[in-house]
Amino acid sequence: MNATDKSLVVVSAGTSDPSSTALLASRAAARIESLGAERGLAVATRTVELRTLARDVADAMVTGLVSPSLQRALDAVRDADALVVSTPVYKAGPSGLLTSFFQVLDNDVLIGTPVVLAATAGSARHALVVDEQLRGLFAYLRAVAAPTALFAAPEDWGGGLDERIDRAAAELLALVAGGFRDAVRGDAWGRYQHSYGSGGGTQLGIELDTDLMRLAAGGA
């Protein structure tokens, strides 16, 4: 991959095939790719469909064991230069499958990663789910959410949605091109409070496989 090549990972929690949630995410990714090309930035996209990992995510939540398929998805998210995260709205909130996936992810691996947040629902009444609920999750993970959130109810698939996708894509590319993620993972990395047992602990050189650290983590 060249210095100007960037990786984009789409994480979709849509449960049907085809899925409006996946469609919204793919339209955003396509616009990010095309706008990036116009600006001399080659963007390679990979998609993680969480519906194919639902059992793996549940097993990881209950047992702490991560399957090879789930690990590959987690690694892709960890290594991505940017993310598009899209969820259906259930019971006035984001999909539990989506939130569980990011709860399995180590706390530190998304520090500084730009992300476009998106949601679909059957009613415009849920339009604020992204801003009120998803932004909090990604703020905790210390990712950088683009200011423009994407939301699509059935009546939104016509005019207006493309303009919001254009705006979100431009915002994401500005964050990627500006090198924010690399900057905060350089000199500033040690100034973050990292969690034991996460990727941050490993990168800080903490030896986790000791009796003391196992006791600190609640183990025997």
Disulfide bonds with the S-S distance in Angstrom:
none
